[in-house]
Amino acid sequence: MRNSSTFPTASTLLQERYRSNEKDLSEPWDETISLLLSHRSIRSYLPKALPPGTVETLVAAAQSASTSSNLQTWSVIAVEDPERKARLSVLAGSQKHIVEAPLFLVWIADLSLLQSIAESMKVAVESLNYVEYLIMAVVDATLAAQNAFIALESLGLGGVYIGAIRNNTQLVATELGLPSKAFPVFGLTVGFPDPSIVTDIKPRLPQAAVLHREQYTAAGIPAAVAEYDGLMRQFQAKQKLEIVDWSRQAVDRIRLLTGRDHLAEDLHKLGFPLR
């Protein structure tokens, strides 16, 4: 369980998150904001089981997130079986932390429940075949997952999102027994962080690159990106990583889509016509 004494000061957290003299945000401030700014991805875990009731607590937190029209168009698969985690790890690029974490949560954009309710009432529904409802379900699943993530961090646990679960969506769907109109959006590993592996808070873009007032304005973005490139080079050097500008990494990443370029076809096969 985290308490206020475990969090650095506001000024320390702001310095770690931005690595620059960002506007003083020490007021308003509370422990929840401290928890949010303390976030970091955890990929190394202790070989320690989670306390009983952890899954149910995280799902309760997830279900407390906002949901469009109270339709609750998401579900989650809690995977603890080592062999199933191993198979899912292979489907997601053989990421070892999926195997090592005691719990792997797979978040589902799930329209199957609404479909089944409509069928039980013998009501034909067309809306679920449109892109809007898939977007709604993905948003619902994401909001729910982030609530769960904040909850697990408040309990002293750590995790990391696994977007590579979308590399092989049909095989993942088969492994998890998903019905039609259910799409695995991402995974989330959960476990006790290994204290021997020190993970720093990764700096984010300056607010000048993401915060717009009244209307979108791009005037300050080039300078903010240049500043961030420099901050990331410093971070990479400290972490003994390859030193390369964030802007170059980002452009290289978006130049070609590999591994998930068949996602539209997969979605059709999973029951999403996407009109």
NORCOR-V404706 format. One record per residue. RES is the residue in one letter. PSI is psi in whole degrees, 0 to 359 (none if undefined). OMEGA is omega in whole degrees, -180 to 180 (999 if undefined). D_LAST is the distance of its C-alpha to the last C-alpha in whole Angstrom. Layout:
# NORCOR-V404706
res->RES psi->PSI omega->OMEGA d_last->D_LAST
res->RES psi->PSI omega->OMEGA d_last->D_LAST
This chain:
# NORCOR-V404706
res->M psi->128 omega->178 d_last->46
res->R psi->146 omega->171 d_last->46
res->N psi->173 omega->-172 d_last->48
res->S psi->332 omega->-178 d_last->49
res->S psi->345 omega->-178 d_last->52
res->T psi->352 omega->-177 d_last->49
res->F psi->139 omega->171 d_last->47
res->P psi->171 omega->179 d_last->49
res->T psi->165 omega->179 d_last->50
res->A psi->315 omega->-178 d_last->47
res->S psi->323 omega->178 d_last->48
res->T psi->316 omega->180 d_last->48
res->L psi->319 omega->179 d_last->45
res->L psi->320 omega->178 d_last->44
res->Q psi->319 omega->180 d_last->46
res->E psi->322 omega->-177 d_last->44
res->R psi->325 omega->-176 d_last->41
res->Y psi->340 omega->-180 d_last->41
res->R psi->31 omega->-180 d_last->44
res->S psi->176 omega->-178 d_last->45
res->N psi->64 omega->176 d_last->47
res->E psi->156 omega->180 d_last->44
res->K psi->139 omega->-179 d_last->45
res->D psi->118 omega->-179 d_last->47
res->L psi->24 omega->-175 d_last->44
res->S psi->346 omega->174 d_last->47
res->E psi->135 omega->-10 d_last->46
res->P psi->153 omega->-175 d_last->45
res->W psi->146 omega->173 d_last->45
res->D psi->183 omega->-176 d_last->45
res->E psi->329 omega->179 d_last->44
res->T psi->317 omega->178 d_last->40
res->I psi->322 omega->176 d_last->40
res->S psi->317 omega->179 d_last->43
res->L psi->316 omega->-179 d_last->40
res->L psi->316 omega->-178 d_last->37
res->L psi->346 omega->178 d_last->39
res->S psi->357 omega->-175 d_last->41
res->H psi->139 omega->172 d_last->38
res->R psi->154 omega->178 d_last->38
res->S psi->135 omega->-180 d_last->36
res->I psi->123 omega->-178 d_last->38
res->R psi->2 omega->179 d_last->38
res->S psi->130 omega->-172 d_last->42
res->Y psi->152 omega->173 d_last->43
res->L psi->148 omega->176 d_last->46
res->P psi->68 omega->-172 d_last->46
res->K psi->131 omega->-180 d_last->46
res->A psi->152 omega->176 d_last->44
res->L psi->151 omega->178 d_last->42
res->P psi->148 omega->176 d_last->44
res->P psi->140 omega->179 d_last->43
res->G psi->358 omega->-178 d_last->41
res->T psi->314 omega->-178 d_last->39
res->V psi->313 omega->-178 d_last->36
res->E psi->323 omega->178 d_last->36
res->T psi->316 omega->179 d_last->37
res->L psi->322 omega->179 d_last->34
res->V psi->323 omega->176 d_last->31
res->A psi->319 omega->177 d_last->33
res->A psi->318 omega->179 d_last->33
res->A psi->318 omega->-179 d_last->29
res->Q psi->350 omega->176 d_last->29
res->S psi->356 omega->177 d_last->30
res->A psi->161 omega->175 d_last->28
res->S psi->150 omega->178 d_last->26
res->T psi->135 omega->-174 d_last->22
res->S psi->124 omega->177 d_last->20
res->S psi->21 omega->-177 d_last->21
res->N psi->29 omega->179 d_last->23
res->L psi->338 omega->174 d_last->20
res->Q psi->58 omega->-172 d_last->21
res->T psi->51 omega->178 d_last->18
res->W psi->162 omega->170 d_last->20
res->S psi->173 omega->-179 d_last->23
res->V psi->139 omega->177 d_last->25
res->I psi->119 omega->177 d_last->27
res->A psi->115 omega->-177 d_last->31
res->V psi->119 omega->178 d_last->33
res->E psi->343 omega->-180 d_last->36
res->D psi->122 omega->-176 d_last->37
res->P psi->321 omega->-178 d_last->39
res->E psi->321 omega->178 d_last->38
res->R psi->320 omega->176 d_last->34
res->K psi->320 omega->180 d_last->34
res->A psi->318 omega->179 d_last->36
res->R psi->319 omega->178 d_last->33
res->L psi->325 omega->177 d_last->30
res->S psi->315 omega->178 d_last->32
res->V psi->317 omega->-180 d_last->32
res->L psi->339 omega->-179 d_last->28
res->A psi->32 omega->175 d_last->28
res->G psi->19 omega->177 d_last->31
res->S psi->47 omega->177 d_last->34
res->Q psi->117 omega->-170 d_last->34
res->K psi->334 omega->-177 d_last->38
res->H psi->339 omega->174 d_last->37
res->I psi->321 omega->179 d_last->34
res->V psi->319 omega->-173 d_last->37
res->E psi->329 omega->179 d_last->40
res->A psi->139 omega->180 d_last->38
res->P psi->339 omega->-177 d_last->39
res->L psi->135 omega->175 d_last->36
res->F psi->117 omega->180 d_last->32
res->L psi->128 omega->176 d_last->29
res->V psi->119 omega->-175 d_last->26
res->W psi->131 omega->-170 d_last->23
res->I psi->127 omega->166 d_last->20
res->A psi->110 omega->-163 d_last->17
res->D psi->105 omega->174 d_last->17
res->L psi->1 omega->-175 d_last->15
res->S psi->326 omega->-179 d_last->17
res->L psi->313 omega->178 d_last->20
res->L psi->319 omega->179 d_last->18
res->Q psi->315 omega->-177 d_last->16
res->S psi->324 omega->178 d_last->20
res->I psi->315 omega->179 d_last->21
res->A psi->318 omega->179 d_last->19
res->E psi->322 omega->179 d_last->20
res->S psi->333 omega->177 d_last->24
res->M psi->1 omega->-178 d_last->24
res->K psi->42 omega->178 d_last->22
res->V psi->125 omega->177 d_last->20
res->A psi->129 omega->180 d_last->16
res->V psi->133 omega->179 d_last->13
res->E psi->333 omega->-171 d_last->10
res->S psi->326 omega->-176 d_last->9
res->L psi->350 omega->180 d_last->9
res->N psi->0 omega->-176 d_last->6
res->Y psi->153 omega->-180 d_last->5
res->V psi->323 omega->-178 d_last->6
res->E psi->317 omega->-177 d_last->9
res->Y psi->330 omega->173 d_last->10
res->L psi->315 omega->177 d_last->10
res->I psi->316 omega->179 d_last->12
res->M psi->316 omega->-178 d_last->14
res->A psi->321 omega->178 d_last->15
res->V psi->318 omega->178 d_last->16
res->V psi->314 omega->179 d_last->18
res->D psi->314 omega->-179 d_last->20
res->A psi->321 omega->-178 d_last->21
res->T psi->316 omega->178 d_last->22
res->L psi->318 omega->179 d_last->24
res->A psi->315 omega->-179 d_last->26
res->A psi->319 omega->-179 d_last->27
res->Q psi->324 omega->174 d_last->28
res->N psi->316 omega->179 d_last->30
res->A psi->321 omega->-179 d_last->31
res->F psi->314 omega->178 d_last->32
res->I psi->319 omega->179 d_last->35
res->A psi->315 omega->-178 d_last->36
res->L psi->323 omega->177 d_last->37
res->E psi->325 omega->179 d_last->39
res->S psi->338 omega->179 d_last->41
res->L psi->6 omega->-180 d_last->42
res->G psi->10 omega->177 d_last->43
res->L psi->171 omega->178 d_last->41
res->G psi->167 omega->180 d_last->38
res->G psi->177 omega->175 d_last->35
res->V psi->139 omega->177 d_last->33
res->Y psi->146 omega->-179 d_last->29
res->I psi->91 omega->178 d_last->28
res->G psi->339 omega->-178 d_last->25
res->A psi->357 omega->173 d_last->25
res->I psi->341 omega->179 d_last->24
res->R psi->1 omega->178 d_last->21
res->N psi->326 omega->-176 d_last->23
res->N psi->66 omega->-170 d_last->23
res->T psi->322 omega->-178 d_last->20
res->Q psi->320 omega->178 d_last->20
res->L psi->323 omega->176 d_last->24
res->V psi->316 omega->179 d_last->24
res->A psi->320 omega->178 d_last->22
res->T psi->315 omega->179 d_last->24
res->E psi->323 omega->-176 d_last->27
res->L psi->358 omega->179 d_last->26
res->G psi->38 omega->-176 d_last->25
res->L psi->142 omega->176 d_last->22
res->P psi->174 omega->173 d_last->20
res->S psi->148 omega->-179 d_last->16
res->K psi->33 omega->174 d_last->14
res->A psi->124 omega->-172 d_last->16
res->F psi->123 omega->178 d_last->16
res->P psi->112 omega->-173 d_last->20
res->V psi->312 omega->179 d_last->19
res->F psi->166 omega->175 d_last->23
res->G psi->170 omega->177 d_last->27
res->L psi->115 omega->174 d_last->30
res->T psi->148 omega->-179 d_last->33
res->V psi->130 omega->177 d_last->36
res->G psi->178 omega->176 d_last->40
res->F psi->122 omega->-179 d_last->43
res->P psi->141 omega->174 d_last->43
res->D psi->113 omega->-176 d_last->46
res->P psi->344 omega->180 d_last->48
res->S psi->345 omega->178 d_last->50
res->I psi->105 omega->-177 d_last->47
res->V psi->124 omega->-179 d_last->47
res->T psi->118 omega->179 d_last->43
res->D psi->158 omega->172 d_last->43
res->I psi->126 omega->-179 d_last->41
res->K psi->130 omega->179 d_last->39
res->P psi->151 omega->177 d_last->39
res->R psi->168 omega->176 d_last->36
res->L psi->146 omega->173 d_last->35
res->P psi->150 omega->-179 d_last->38
res->Q psi->337 omega->178 d_last->36
res->A psi->340 omega->-180 d_last->37
res->A psi->343 omega->-173 d_last->34
res->V psi->341 omega->-177 d_last->31
res->L psi->120 omega->178 d_last->33
res->H psi->143 omega->-179 d_last->32
res->R psi->122 omega->179 d_last->34
res->E psi->309 omega->177 d_last->33
res->Q psi->157 omega->179 d_last->31
res->Y psi->130 omega->175 d_last->30
res->T psi->127 omega->-176 d_last->33
res->A psi->4 omega->-172 d_last->33
res->A psi->319 omega->-175 d_last->37
res->G psi->0 omega->-174 d_last->38
res->I psi->314 omega->-180 d_last->35
res->P psi->317 omega->180 d_last->37
res->A psi->322 omega->180 d_last->40
res->A psi->319 omega->178 d_last->38
res->V psi->319 omega->178 d_last->37
res->A psi->319 omega->177 d_last->40
res->E psi->318 omega->-178 d_last->42
res->Y psi->324 omega->176 d_last->39
res->D psi->316 omega->179 d_last->40
res->G psi->318 omega->179 d_last->44
res->L psi->320 omega->180 d_last->43
res->M psi->327 omega->176 d_last->41
res->R psi->319 omega->178 d_last->44
res->Q psi->317 omega->179 d_last->46
res->F psi->315 omega->-180 d_last->44
res->Q psi->320 omega->179 d_last->43
res->A psi->318 omega->180 d_last->47
res->K psi->323 omega->-179 d_last->48
res->Q psi->2 omega->-179 d_last->46
res->K psi->42 omega->177 d_last->47
res->L psi->166 omega->174 d_last->44
res->E psi->133 omega->-177 d_last->43
res->I psi->113 omega->180 d_last->43
res->V psi->141 omega->-179 d_last->41
res->D psi->141 omega->176 d_last->39
res->W psi->320 omega->-179 d_last->36
res->S psi->322 omega->178 d_last->34
res->R psi->317 omega->178 d_last->35
res->Q psi->316 omega->-177 d_last->34
res->A psi->315 omega->-179 d_last->30
res->V psi->319 omega->178 d_last->30
res->D psi->324 omega->-178 d_last->31
res->R psi->323 omega->-175 d_last->28
res->I psi->358 omega->-177 d_last->26
res->R psi->314 omega->178 d_last->27
res->L psi->143 omega->176 d_last->25
res->L psi->112 omega->180 d_last->23
res->T psi->141 omega->178 d_last->24
res->G psi->329 omega->-180 d_last->24
res->R psi->18 omega->-180 d_last->20
res->D psi->351 omega->180 d_last->19
res->H psi->15 omega->-172 d_last->17
res->L psi->322 omega->179 d_last->15
res->A psi->317 omega->178 d_last->12
res->E psi->319 omega->178 d_last->13
res->D psi->319 omega->-180 d_last->15
res->L psi->320 omega->175 d_last->12
res->H psi->315 omega->-179 d_last->10
res->K psi->337 omega->178 d_last->14
res->L psi->3 omega->174 d_last->14
res->G psi->18 omega->-180 d_last->12
res->F psi->98 omega->-180 d_last->9
res->P psi->333 omega->177 d_last->6
res->L psi->61 omega->176 d_last->4
res->R psi->none omega->999 d_last->0
